[in-house]
Every structure is written in C-alpha cells, then in structure tokens.
Amino acid sequence: MAFTIAIDGPAAAGKGTISRAVAAHFGFAHLDTGLLYRAVGCRMLEGVDPVEAAQSLTQTDLDRKDLRGAEAAQAASKVATIPEVRAALLDFQRAFARRAGGAVLDGRDIGTVICPEAEAKLFVTASPEVRARRRYAELSSSGSNMSFAEVLQDVHERDARDRDRSTAPLRCADDAVLIDTSAMDIGAAIEAAIAAIDARG
Ligand code: C5P
C-alpha cells in the first residue's frame, strides 16, 4: 500500500528531525529531498552544468560528506531556482513517494508540486531567529566557525530565494497542517506531527 506524507517548510525549522521520527514511527521510507539539490549544488561548485548534474545524479553524489555544510546549502538554493533542474529531479521523487509500504518526503514543494495528492501534508516552520539558533548550534558542533550573524543571514537569504522563485516557490499547501515549532522542543514537535498525521489517516 502506498501512503505519502509530505513535510515542507523553510530551512532549519526541524523538518529533518521530524521527518525521520515520523518515518520511524510509521515504518515508512524517508527521503530528504534537500540532499538532491545539495548534491547538484556541489557538482555546480565543481564546474559541472547544474542541469546536466541533475540529469545524471548518482548515489555517489548523494553519499558525499560535504552535503550538509553551509556552502552546499547556498549552492542548493541557487540551483533550485532553475526549472530544468527541478524537472530532472521530479520523477525520482514521485516514484519514491508512491513506493509500497509508505514514504515520508521532506522539502519545500512536496505538498504543492511533487505530491499534491499526498495522504498527509505538514508545513513545519519557526521564526528565522529560532531557526538560525538551531542551525548555529548544529554547525558549531560539527566544527564550523560561522558566527550567529552569518548563520542568520544565510537563513534569511535562503528563505528569500526559496519563497520568491517562480518555479515551485516555498509555500504552505492549502490542505497542509501548519506546525510552528518556535516555542516547542523537538519531542513536542514530533508528537504534534504524529497527531496531525493520525488525524488524517
Ligand atoms: O532542506 P535543505 O536545507 O537541505 O535544502 C537545501 C536547499 O534546496 C533549499 O534551500 C532549497 O532551495 C532547495 N530545496 C528545494 N526543494 C526541495 C528541497 C530543497 O528547492 N524539495
């Protein structure tokens, strides 16, 4: 049986952690679609044409160790504005979404473009300051020496690029449940997500 859970939202809102927990709870497969754009962004930084990179993405590209860094994130949000890049990644995401046994996909346009028919949709958000604080803690613990101000600027820049692009801009689907995690710890956010999905199922 196919059952798709679409989880969208801006950078560092807690989507990744919530998506992994939701997938584990329901026994579903999980796809972090941001990794696809990050992998294309990293190839672009190496001089490869982003459309060609998206059309020929391999598992090796997705296993790179530098995908989680801030440079990859900025490059990802740039290649993500190119319609041909998004088109090249569409079929893979849709096939993943409809796999037997259920799937959780997290990203920016899952509930609006990739899986408008998803059985459950969440939009996870938090204030830019809260998201930057979380991202700063994450980056610091992995050895980055970016300042809080730089991380906040990165969050603002990516938000603007994701919201203002003409193809598949970041927005809450009309039928998505909105979860604002600004004042929640991660345990409460996961509980809220599972409760919202149970209510749909
Ligand atoms: O989610 P993550 O921060 O890893 O995504 C990196 C970038 O990839 C985002 O800022 C966004 O521009 C892009 N992205 C997207 N659509 C998705 C997932 C990510 O445009 N479904």
Boltz pocket constraint, residues with backbone or C-beta under 6 A from the ligand:
constraints:
  - pocket:
      binder: B
      contacts: [[A, 11], [A, 12], [A, 33], [A, 34], [A, 35], [A, 37], [A, 38], [A, 72], [A, 73], [A, 76], [A, 77], [A, 78], [A, 80], [A, 106], [A, 107], [A, 108], [A, 109], [A, 110], [A, 158], [A, 162], [A, 168]]
      max_distance: 6.0
